Amino acid sequence: MAEKNEQLIETLDEEGNKVSFELIDIVTVDNIEYALLLPVKDKKDDEGEILVMRLKKDGEEFSFEAIDDDDEFNRIAEYIEELEDEIE
């Protein structure tokens, strides 16, 4: 049986609680990298929501930023939908 290669990321939420995510993919839109993350608690639920976060690299360190701009988020969502259509 093949073993699934998961990349787990742990971070702190706004209240200081540890939250774990599975890194689904990294996509580049308009020369900016975005991480597609699935909260580990949602893995049991087939309808878990994937989070899209801007990926920032500072030397060897990576961080994630929320996307507050609706236009930016809509561009990324459209790109991801196009990828899903190509896969199907």
Buried (B, 14 or more C-beta within 10 A) or exposed (E): EEEEEEEEBEEEEEEEEEBBBBBBEEBEBEEBBBBBBBBBEBEEEEEBEBBBBBBEEEEEEEEBEEBEEEEBBEBBEEBBEEEEEEEE
